[in-house]
Amino acid sequence: MNPFRYGPNRRFVKTAVWLSWPIIVAAKRLSALPVLKWIINPFFAYPHNEVTAIPINVSLPAPDSVPLPRRLVERVIRGASEIFILDECICRGKLDCANHPKTIGCMALGSAVERMHPSHGHRAGIEEAFEHVRKAAEAGLVANVAHVWIDPLAFMLAPFNRLMFICFCDDCCCLYRTHMKRRGPNLDRAYQRLPGISITLDAASCNECGICAERCFVAAIRMENGKPVIGPDCKGCGRCVELCPRGALSLVLADEETLAERLLERVNRLADIGPNSRS
């Protein structure tokens, strides 16, 4: 194997993640503090950090066999020239997660993945990629369409504008979704809600348990007079809808074409991962 053809192997990347993890966590925790936030926030600035949640974790009725959030992710995948599926989630592997499958790894899209070392996983076709998304949805993971500078740095993939990741994230181990309740402004802007996705409350069904407010990873839900109020910082990930024991919260979605147009516009503004060369 040509040693210069690929980026670092799996062992190297896992070691680098292990070493950098406490630094990243500390930066997130300190990103809202006076003075320090002006030092830390540039590392979370656009356009080198943008994450969009797609709530594939929420069970929705579908007119066909595939719910709308999954179809949105499939639209992104279908437009990619190359698809690489990682054998293991780096975050769940690092923390030895017992709550969600470690074997559902991220998916890298675009021509930059040609340099991905084979020890991380394998290139995949569209149908295998769709099946991977299905497994992630059934495991209750949130799909995050991510363009974040730490990914090409860790895997040494270039160019950055030919790369996009889809990460399948939990709330216990994921580096994107943990340590976010008190965050600096750039970190807040980095994780975005897709316009056309919102959450509504049926107050009559709510039993005032407060689980949604307690578990919201960005603290976008507050309790007022015993009822949850969803604030403007909501990222549209749908976790609260999934967790509500009474079904009082609902995911409201615009039509598929509107959502797909907005998602693909966001992807294309950040990176060129196509055109698709697979049949």
Phi, psi and omega in degrees: 000131178294117184292345181261358182284327187242164171283192184294154181280179186298317181298317180298314183295318179297322177294317179297319178296316179302320181285324185272343185306307182297332178290317180294316179299315179298319179297320179295317182293329184264359190291347180257358184281144177306147180069302182299326182296331180286338176276319187277321189300329176303333180287347179247020188276151170290146006263017184266001176214110173208128181229131178239124181278136172239118190280065178291345181287343184271130177282122181230146173293142182235141177293337174235210186272352186238118178298155185304313181303320178294323180295328177295315178297320179297327178296321178295314181298318184298334181271003185270140178285328180223147179229129177230125180255124177282140182290337184217142171289123183297319182293310181293327176293318182296320183263006179051055186301134177254358185261335184219156184294127175287340185281355175266094184269176177293167176235128179254137185235147175109168186294339180296339183288353176300338178267000181293127183294135183300340180293344181278336185165225184203158171288149185224158173271174185298314183296321177295321178296318177299319179295324177297319178296319179300315180297320179296318179297316180293334177277000178077026181266145177272132175277127176242114175278113195233135172232091190229131189300334183292335181293306178294333177293314182295318184265356182053056179252134180216152358278155182299327182278012173239030187215137173215140176252146165244113180257145182247104200248146172253183181254003182254331186237334190299129180291334177288324192254354177260158178058043183244357185289327174239103191224156177283170186297320180290325176294322177296317180289334183294325181261109191245147170277140176282121178305135184105355175246128179212168181240134177238157181244133167264096188300328182293332181272344185288132178259011174063033182286332178081007180301319182299316180291321180295322188264351179299123189288344177246013179053042181270359180243129175237155179262127176230122182053038176083356183245146178285139174241122183270119185273176183292346179278000179306133182262359175071027183280341177081005182297322181296323178297318180296323187274339186299120184287344182252000182066029183280341179256140182230146175270125180249125184238139170292177180293159187300316183295322178296313180295317180297318179299318181291320179293313181292327176296321179293316179299311185292334177291331184265324187205153174254102184255005181239197357284165183290126180253009180255151177265000000 
